[in-house]
Amino acid sequence: MVNSDQTLSFDPIGPDEFEMIGKTFQDEPQKRALSRKSEEAEALAAKLINAYQPGISDDLGLSIVAGLS
């Protein structure tokens, strides 16, 4: 049960944002010669989505996050 004093926020990832995250996801495994179905690629996808949600919302920022893994 949600306390009436708490506000839930849901900001879905839209098609444009999803495309940007997807492009970064496609580029980075190619640079590393990873299979897109590998555990490392799955971890990268989760990392990109987790980085996008709190505010890293541009190609450069996502590329930097991807390069840190």
ZIHU-V27305 format. One record per residue. N is the residue number from 1. SS is DSSP state (a for helix, b for strand, c for the rest). PHI is phi in degrees with one decimal (* if undefined). Layout:
N,SS,PHI / N,SS,PHI
This chain:
1,c,* / 2,c,-95.2 / 3,c,-66.5 / 4,c,-63.9 / 5,c,-81.7 / 6,c,-90.4 / 7,c,-113.1 / 8,c,-90.1 / 9,c,-119.5 / 10,c,-135.0 / 11,c,-120.0 / 12,c,-66.0 / 13,c,-82.1 / 14,c,-82.6 / 15,a,-57.6 / 16,a,-66.4 / 17,a,-67.2 / 18,a,-61.4 / 19,a,-63.1 / 20,a,-64.1 / 21,a,-62.3 / 22,a,-62.2 / 23,a,-63.4 / 24,a,-62.2 / 25,a,-64.0 / 26,a,-71.0 / 27,a,-67.6 / 28,a,-66.3 / 29,a,-60.9 / 30,a,-64.4 / 31,a,-61.7 / 32,a,-97.1 / 33,c,55.9 / 34,c,-100.5 / 35,c,-73.2 / 36,c,-67.0 / 37,c,-102.8 / 38,c,-77.7 / 39,a,-62.6 / 40,a,-64.9 / 41,a,-67.3 / 42,a,-62.9 / 43,a,-64.2 / 44,a,-62.4 / 45,a,-59.0 / 46,a,-63.2 / 47,a,-63.1 / 48,a,-65.3 / 49,a,-65.4 / 50,a,-64.2 / 51,a,-74.2 / 52,a,-67.0 / 53,a,-56.9 / 54,c,-84.8 / 55,c,137.3 / 56,c,-82.7 / 57,c,-123.7 / 58,c,-138.5 / 59,a,-56.0 / 60,a,-63.0 / 61,a,-60.4 / 62,a,-67.4 / 63,a,-64.2 / 64,a,-64.7 / 65,a,-58.8 / 66,a,-62.6 / 67,a,-71.3 / 68,c,-82.0 / 69,c,-86.2
